[in-house]
Structures are given as structure tokens and as C-alpha cells.
Amino acid sequence: MTEAVGLMIRHLFDDPGTELIAMDHFVENWGSRRVIEKNGFHYEGTIRQKVRLYTGEVKDCRCYSITRAEFEALQNQAPITGNA
């Protein structure tokens, strides 16, 4: 999933008009949090009671963003290897 999200980010930044990508996830979804953070997004904050589900339950969301410059800097870093 981490790789798929990375490919989507690269695709979105292929558009020269895209300067920022933002995304969020339900606070209890630790898998999404890990995928988002591994792709270089920065935590911006939590929006309380952002979503009301069809069941009536209200959910808080953690919000993240990454700029084009941040993404490009990550792409230019040398890959980390196990041979240090």
C-alpha cells in the first residue's frame, strides 16, 4: 500500500499546477497513518467530528500534507541500505 500511495503522489505532482497534496484518515486507523507518514507527509492536526458515518457515528480525522518541494527532496535522497 505504501508503494501504491507513493505512485499516486508522483502522478499527482506530474501536474505542474499541483503544489500541495493533503489527506486524512480516521484517528484509530494506524495502518493508514503509517502509510501516509512513510510517504513523507507531515501531520497538520486533528479535525474533531469531521465525518458522520451512515451508522450515525462521528469520527475524528488526522490531517497531513506534503508540498511539491518536500516530495522532490525525498525523491533526491539516496536509498537507505543495510550496509552501513
Contacts in CASP RR format, 6 or more apart in sequence:
PFRMAT RR
TARGET T0000
AUTHOR 0000-0000-0000
METHOD contacts of the structure
MODEL  1
MTEAVGLMIRHLFDDPGTELIAMDHFVENWGSRRVIEKNGFHYEGTIRQK
VRLYTGEVKDCRCYSITRAEFEALQNQAPITGNA
1 35 0 8 1.000
2 34 0 8 1.000
2 35 0 8 1.000
2 38 0 8 1.000
2 39 0 8 1.000
5 35 0 8 1.000
5 36 0 8 1.000
5 39 0 8 1.000
6 39 0 8 1.000
9 21 0 8 1.000
9 39 0 8 1.000
9 66 0 8 1.000
9 71 0 8 1.000
10 71 0 8 1.000
12 18 0 8 1.000
12 21 0 8 1.000
13 21 0 8 1.000
13 68 0 8 1.000
13 71 0 8 1.000
13 72 0 8 1.000
18 68 0 8 1.000
19 67 0 8 1.000
19 68 0 8 1.000
20 65 0 8 1.000
20 66 0 8 1.000
20 67 0 8 1.000
20 68 0 8 1.000
21 41 0 8 1.000
21 65 0 8 1.000
21 66 0 8 1.000
21 71 0 8 1.000
22 44 0 8 1.000
22 63 0 8 1.000
22 64 0 8 1.000
22 65 0 8 1.000
23 36 0 8 1.000
23 41 0 8 1.000
23 63 0 8 1.000
23 64 0 8 1.000
23 65 0 8 1.000
24 47 0 8 1.000
24 50 0 8 1.000
24 61 0 8 1.000
24 62 0 8 1.000
24 63 0 8 1.000
24 64 0 8 1.000
25 32 0 8 1.000
25 33 0 8 1.000
25 36 0 8 1.000
25 61 0 8 1.000
25 62 0 8 1.000
26 32 0 8 1.000
26 51 0 8 1.000
26 59 0 8 1.000
26 60 0 8 1.000
26 61 0 8 1.000
26 62 0 8 1.000
27 46 0 8 1.000
27 59 0 8 1.000
27 60 0 8 1.000
27 61 0 8 1.000
27 62 0 8 1.000
33 62 0 8 1.000
36 64 0 8 1.000
37 43 0 8 1.000
37 64 0 8 1.000
39 66 0 8 1.000
40 66 0 8 1.000
40 70 0 8 1.000
40 71 0 8 1.000
40 74 0 8 1.000
41 64 0 8 1.000
41 65 0 8 1.000
41 66 0 8 1.000
42 64 0 8 1.000
42 65 0 8 1.000
42 66 0 8 1.000
42 70 0 8 1.000
43 62 0 8 1.000
43 63 0 8 1.000
43 64 0 8 1.000
44 63 0 8 1.000
44 64 0 8 1.000
44 65 0 8 1.000
45 62 0 8 1.000
45 63 0 8 1.000
46 60 0 8 1.000
46 61 0 8 1.000
46 62 0 8 1.000
46 63 0 8 1.000
47 60 0 8 1.000
47 61 0 8 1.000
47 63 0 8 1.000
48 60 0 8 1.000
49 58 0 8 1.000
49 59 0 8 1.000
49 60 0 8 1.000
50 59 0 8 1.000
50 60 0 8 1.000
50 61 0 8 1.000
51 58 0 8 1.000
51 59 0 8 1.000
51 61 0 8 1.000
52 58 0 8 1.000
52 59 0 8 1.000
53 59 0 8 1.000
END
